[in-house]
């Protein structure tokens, strides 16, 4: 078997012809060229006439153990009629304007999912900013077009990063369990950008939206998705219910006297815990059943949130409160 055939199989890139291989000071250099005869535009991929020749370039490939692998090729520049520009020709082993092969970028993007960017840069021997650029290219290539997607149940939440309250708005598809959109900022303006990009026909297919009780997201959904049912996440609803319950307990302590006030005062964590999860909680709860607390209306629970009024929440939060004990 010839050396070029062995190298082509070891590289694992399609549409590539191996011409030669030699060792250099920085690793193994493999001279390659595209398998197609006529050059193609690096932007749109269509065939285009050659414009001139550029200098030799190298693309870093997956290493063989401790040996770095470089693919070497001298690309030409093409004049594309469709793009109406002069750009470097397309190569089958790497993305346009990238100095890393596609398998190398796939590895870096996968490691970035499992670890932080600093660890990835140290492991692969590339800069911290290069890791971010690789992730952006891989995501743009793998991401499905948002316009016209069939979304029925989505989730919206903000994600803080760095300091000084910098946020990202993240939208997920609950049915496919994947992130479909992320944008800088939070609130109604950020969510409106997603809905505008989604398109009117796709917006009408959304049936349910899960979120926290942020007023910005709530107003955007009411305005642009009037047909969608709003589902608040259990954590925030349960926290408001717990805060309201604790306020009523404190009011009862102030009203009662003597031993009764002492017993109600010690019920704080018993009331906040899930009933029946432990024998100790159950025993303590049974011992105080002779001191019933007043029933809490949903309006009083919702009143603890400054971001959401009882009128805005309506029946959605009532349904959420009713389902606290079902999951």
C-alpha positions in Angstrom: 0.0 0.0 0.0 1.4 3.4 -0.9 2.2 6.1 1.6 -0.4 8.5 0.2 -3.1 5.9 0.5 -2.2 5.2 4.1 -2.2 8.9 5.0 -5.5 9.5 3.2 -7.1 6.7 5.3 -5.5 8.0 8.5 -6.7 11.5 8.0 -10.3 10.5 7.5 -11.3 13.5 5.4 -13.4 13.0 2.3 -13.0 14.7 -1.1 -9.2 15.0 -0.5 -6.2 13.7 -2.5 -3.0 13.2 -0.6 0.1 14.2 -2.7 3.0 13.8 -0.3 4.0 13.8 3.4 7.1 14.9 5.3 8.3 15.8 8.8 8.9 19.4 9.7 10.0 21.1 12.9 6.4 21.6 14.1 5.1 18.1 13.1 4.0 16.0 10.2 3.0 18.0 7.1 0.7 16.3 4.6 0.4 17.9 1.2 -3.2 17.6 -0.1 -5.6 19.0 -2.7 -9.3 18.9 -3.4 -10.6 15.9 -5.4 -12.7 18.2 -7.7 -11.0 19.7 -10.8 -12.6 23.1 -11.0 -12.3 25.4 -8.0 -15.4 26.4 -6.0 -16.3 29.5 -4.2 -15.5 29.5 -0.5 -18.7 31.2 0.5 -21.5 29.6 -1.6 -19.7 26.5 -2.8 -20.5 27.0 -6.4 -18.0 26.5 -9.2 -16.2 29.7 -10.1 -13.3 30.7 -12.4 -9.9 31.2 -10.9 -8.7 34.7 -10.2 -5.1 34.3 -9.0 -3.0 32.1 -6.8 -2.4 32.8 -3.1 0.3 31.6 -0.7 0.7 28.2 0.9 -1.6 27.6 3.8 -1.7 25.0 6.6 -4.6 23.6 8.5 -4.1 21.9 11.8 -5.6 18.4 11.9 -6.2 15.9 14.8 -2.8 14.9 16.2 -1.3 11.4 16.0 -0.4 10.9 19.6 2.1 13.6 20.5 2.8 14.5 16.8 1.0 17.5 15.3 -0.5 17.0 11.9 -0.8 19.8 9.3 -2.5 19.8 6.0 -0.7 21.9 3.4 -2.2 23.3 0.2 -1.8 26.4 -2.0 -5.4 27.6 -2.7 -6.3 30.0 -5.4 -8.7 32.9 -5.3 -11.9 32.7 -7.4 -14.2 35.4 -8.7 -17.8 34.3 -7.9 -20.6 35.8 -9.9 -23.2 34.8 -7.3 -21.4 36.4 -4.4 -20.1 39.2 -6.6 -16.7 39.0 -4.8 -13.3 37.6 -5.0 -12.6 35.1 -2.2 -10.5 32.0 -1.4 -11.6 28.8 -3.0 -13.4 26.2 -1.0 -11.5 23.2 0.5 -13.3 20.0 1.6 -11.3 19.5 4.8 -12.1 22.8 6.5 -14.6 25.6 6.8 -14.1 28.9 5.0 -11.6 31.2 6.7 -10.6 28.5 9.2 -7.1 27.3 9.9 -8.3 24.1 11.5 -9.8 21.0 9.8 -13.4 20.0 10.4 -12.5 17.0 12.6 -10.3 19.2 14.7 -13.1 21.8 15.1 -15.6 19.1 16.0 -13.3 17.8 18.7 -12.8 21.3 20.2 -16.5 22.0 20.1 -17.3 18.7 21.8 -14.7 19.4 24.6 -16.2 22.9 25.1 -19.5 21.3 25.9 -17.9 19.0 28.5 -15.4 21.5 30.0 -14.5 25.2 30.3 -12.7 27.0 27.5 -9.5 27.4 29.5 -9.2 23.6 29.9 -9.9 23.1 26.2 -7.3 25.6 25.1 -4.6 24.0 27.4 -5.5 20.5 26.2 -5.4 21.3 22.5 -2.7 23.9 22.6 -4.8 26.7 21.1 -5.8 30.1 22.4 -8.8 30.9 24.5 -10.3 33.1 21.8 -9.8 30.4 19.2 -11.9 28.0 21.2 -14.8 30.5 21.1 -14.4 31.1 17.4 -14.4 27.4 16.7 -17.6 26.9 18.8 -19.3 29.7 16.9 -18.5 28.2 13.5 -19.6 24.7 14.5 -22.9 25.9 16.0 -23.6 28.0 12.9 -23.0 24.9 10.7 -25.0 22.5 12.9 -27.8 24.8 13.8 -31.1 24.2 12.1 -32.8 27.3 10.5 -35.2 28.8 12.9 -37.7 30.3 10.4 -40.6 27.9 9.8 -39.7 25.4 12.5 -42.6 23.5 14.1 -42.5 24.4 17.8 -45.4 23.5 20.0 -44.0 23.6 23.6 -41.1 26.0 24.4 -39.4 27.2 27.5 -37.9 30.7 28.1 -35.4 31.7 30.7 -32.5 34.1 31.2 -28.9 33.1 31.8 -26.4 35.4 33.5 -22.7 35.4 32.4 -19.7 37.3 33.6 -20.3 40.3 35.8 -22.3 43.5 35.8 -25.6 41.7 35.1 -25.0 40.5 31.6 -27.7 38.1 30.4 -28.6 35.8 27.6 -32.2 34.8 26.8 -32.4 31.1 26.0 -35.3 29.4 24.3 -35.6 25.6 24.3 -37.9 23.1 22.6 -39.3 20.8 25.3 -40.4 18.1 22.9 -37.0 17.7 21.2 -35.1 18.6 24.3 -32.7 21.0 22.5 -31.8 24.7 22.6 -33.4 26.5 19.5 -32.3 30.1 20.1 -30.1 32.2 22.4 -29.7 36.0 22.3 -28.0 38.8 24.3 -30.3 40.5 26.8 -33.4 39.6 28.7 -37.0 40.7 28.9 -39.6 41.5 26.3 -37.1 42.9 23.7 -34.9 39.8 23.7 -37.9 37.5 23.4 -39.4 39.6 20.6 -36.3 39.1 18.5 -36.7 35.4 18.7 -40.4 35.6 17.8 -39.7 37.9 14.9 -37.1 35.5 13.6 -39.4 32.6 14.0 -42.1 34.0 11.7 -45.8 34.5 12.0 -46.9 31.1 10.8 -44.6 29.3 13.2 -45.7 31.5 16.1 -49.3 30.5 15.7 -48.3 26.8 16.2 -46.9 27.4 19.7 -49.4 26.0 22.3 -47.5 26.2 25.6 -44.7 28.4 27.0 -42.9 27.6 30.3 -41.2 30.4 32.1 -40.6 32.0 35.5 -42.6 35.0 36.6 -40.6 37.7 34.9 -42.9 40.4 33.8 -40.9 41.1 30.5 -41.3 37.6 29.2 -44.9 37.5 30.3 -45.9 40.7 28.5 -44.1 39.5 25.3 -46.0 36.2 25.3 -49.4 37.9 26.0 -48.8 40.3 23.1 -47.2 38.0 20.4 -48.5 34.6 21.5 -52.1 35.2 22.7 -53.1 31.6 21.9 -50.3 30.0 24.0 -50.9 28.7 27.5 -48.4 30.0 30.1 -47.0 27.5 32.5 -45.0 28.9 35.4 -42.2 26.7 36.7 -42.8 24.9 39.9 -39.8 26.4 41.8 -41.0 30.0 41.7 -44.7 29.1 42.4 -43.7 26.9 45.3 -41.3 29.6 46.7 -44.1 32.2 46.7 -46.5 29.7 48.3 -43.8 29.0 51.0 -43.2 32.7 51.6 -46.9 33.4 52.0 -47.3 30.4 54.3 -44.5 31.6 56.5 -46.0 35.1 56.7 -49.3 33.7 57.9 -47.4 31.5 60.5 -45.6 34.6 61.9 -48.9 36.5 62.1 -50.4 33.5 64.0 -47.5 33.6 66.4 -48.1 37.3 67.1 -51.8 36.7 67.7 -51.5 33.6 69.9 -50.1 33.4 73.5 -48.3 31.0 75.7 -47.9 27.4 74.6 -49.9 27.7 71.4 -47.7 30.5 70.1 -44.6 28.4 71.0 -45.9 25.4 69.1 -46.8 27.5 66.0 -43.4 29.2 66.1 -41.7 25.8 65.7 -43.7 24.8 62.7 -41.7 26.8 60.1 -39.6 24.0 58.6 -42.3 21.4 59.1 -44.7 23.4 56.9 -42.1 24.0 54.3 -41.0 20.4 54.0 -42.8 17.9 51.8 -45.3 16.0 53.8 -44.6 12.3 54.2 -41.0 12.4 53.0 -39.6 11.6 56.4 -40.9 10.0 59.6 -39.6 12.9 61.7 -41.4 15.5 59.7 -44.6 13.4 59.7 -44.4 12.9 63.5 -43.9 16.6 64.1 -46.7 17.6 61.8 -49.1 15.2 63.4 -48.3 16.6 66.8 -49.5 20.1 65.7 -52.6 19.2 63.7 -54.7 20.6 66.5 -53.5 24.1 65.6 -54.8 24.6 62.0 -53.6 27.6 60.0 -56.0 29.7 57.9 -56.4 28.7 54.2 -54.3 30.8 51.8 -56.0 32.3 48.7 -54.0 32.3 45.5 -54.2 36.1 45.4 -52.3 36.4 48.6 -49.6 34.1 47.4 -49.2 36.0 44.1 -49.1 39.3 46.1 -45.6 38.4 47.3 -44.2 38.9 43.8 -43.5 42.5 42.8 -43.1 41.5 39.2 -46.5 39.8 38.8 -49.9 40.9 39.8 -52.8 38.5 40.5 -54.6 39.9 37.4 -51.7 39.0 35.1 -51.3 35.5 36.4 -55.0 34.5 36.3 -55.8 30.9 36.2 -52.4 29.7 35.1 -50.9 30.2 38.6 -53.9 28.7 40.3 -53.4 25.6 38.2 -49.7 25.6 39.1 -50.5 25.8 42.8 -53.0 23.0 42.5 -50.4 20.8 40.8 -47.7 21.2 43.5 -48.4 18.0 45.1 -48.7 16.0 41.9 -45.1 15.9 40.9 
